[in-house]
Amino acid sequence: MDDAKGTSNVDKILGGNGKKLHAHEIRIRRTAEKGKYIAVHQLRDKHGNMPNDGQRAEAEYPLSSPEEMIAHLQQHMGNEPDSEEAS
């Protein structure tokens, strides 16, 4: 087996990023410092399954102000609320 070819196969297997994950749920918590927050994203694939390919199931984002928290939520969740009510 060619050594360069074997190395490229290993890089292809280990160098992959896994499935594309999306924010399934976002939790916000306050920190000990007044006015600062942490957004915790639960990550899932497009079928709602937790990652099983070595990727992390959560991501944390420190937010330094209420305005930054609102901007973060608008960026990740959109501006329109879900309408689950029957019209």
C-alpha positions as CSV (number, residue, x, y, z in Angstrom):
1,M,0.0,0.0,0.0
2,D,1.3,3.4,-1.0
3,D,2.1,5.4,2.2
4,A,0.9,8.7,0.7
5,K,-2.4,7.1,-0.3
6,G,-2.8,5.6,3.2
7,T,-2.2,9.0,4.8
8,S,-4.8,10.7,2.6
9,N,-7.4,8.1,3.5
10,V,-6.7,8.6,7.2
11,D,-7.0,12.4,6.8
12,K,-10.3,12.0,4.9
13,I,-11.8,9.9,7.7
14,L,-10.5,11.8,10.7
15,G,-10.6,15.3,9.0
16,G,-14.4,15.3,8.5
17,N,-16.6,17.6,10.5
18,G,-19.4,15.1,10.8
19,K,-23.1,15.9,10.2
20,K,-24.3,19.5,10.0
21,L,-25.9,20.4,13.4
22,H,-28.5,23.0,14.1
23,A,-29.6,24.8,17.3
24,H,-32.5,22.6,18.5
25,E,-33.0,24.4,21.8
26,I,-31.5,27.5,23.4
27,R,-31.3,28.1,27.1
28,I,-30.2,31.4,28.6
29,R,-28.8,31.8,32.1
30,R,-27.5,34.8,34.1
31,T,-23.9,34.9,35.3
32,A,-22.8,36.1,38.7
33,E,-21.9,39.4,37.0
34,K,-25.0,41.7,36.7
35,G,-26.2,42.1,33.1
36,K,-24.2,39.2,31.7
37,Y,-25.6,36.0,30.3
38,I,-24.6,32.6,28.8
39,A,-26.6,31.1,25.9
40,V,-26.4,27.3,25.8
41,H,-27.4,25.8,22.5
42,Q,-28.5,22.1,22.3
43,L,-27.3,20.9,18.9
44,R,-29.1,18.3,16.8
45,D,-29.0,17.1,13.2
46,K,-31.8,17.7,10.8
47,H,-33.8,14.7,12.1
48,G,-33.6,15.9,15.7
49,N,-30.9,13.4,16.8
50,M,-28.0,14.1,19.0
51,P,-24.6,13.9,17.4
52,N,-23.0,10.5,17.6
53,D,-19.9,11.2,15.5
54,G,-17.7,12.8,18.1
55,Q,-19.2,16.3,17.9
56,R,-20.3,18.2,21.0
57,A,-24.1,18.2,21.7
58,E,-23.9,21.7,23.3
59,A,-22.3,25.0,22.5
60,E,-22.0,28.0,25.0
61,Y,-21.9,31.6,24.0
62,P,-21.0,34.3,26.6
63,L,-23.2,37.5,26.2
64,S,-22.1,40.7,27.8
65,S,-25.3,42.7,27.8
66,P,-29.1,42.3,27.4
67,E,-28.8,43.9,24.0
68,E,-26.2,41.3,22.9
69,M,-28.5,38.6,24.2
70,I,-31.5,39.9,22.1
71,A,-29.3,40.2,19.0
72,H,-28.0,36.6,19.5
73,L,-31.5,35.3,19.8
74,Q,-32.7,37.1,16.7
75,Q,-29.7,35.8,14.8
76,H,-30.3,32.2,15.8
77,M,-34.0,32.0,16.2
78,G,-35.4,34.6,13.9
79,N,-37.7,37.5,14.5
80,E,-41.1,35.8,14.0
81,P,-42.6,33.8,16.9
82,D,-43.8,30.3,16.1
83,S,-47.6,30.3,15.4
84,E,-48.9,27.0,16.7
85,E,-52.4,28.4,17.3
86,A,-55.2,27.5,15.0
87,S,-56.5,30.6,13.1
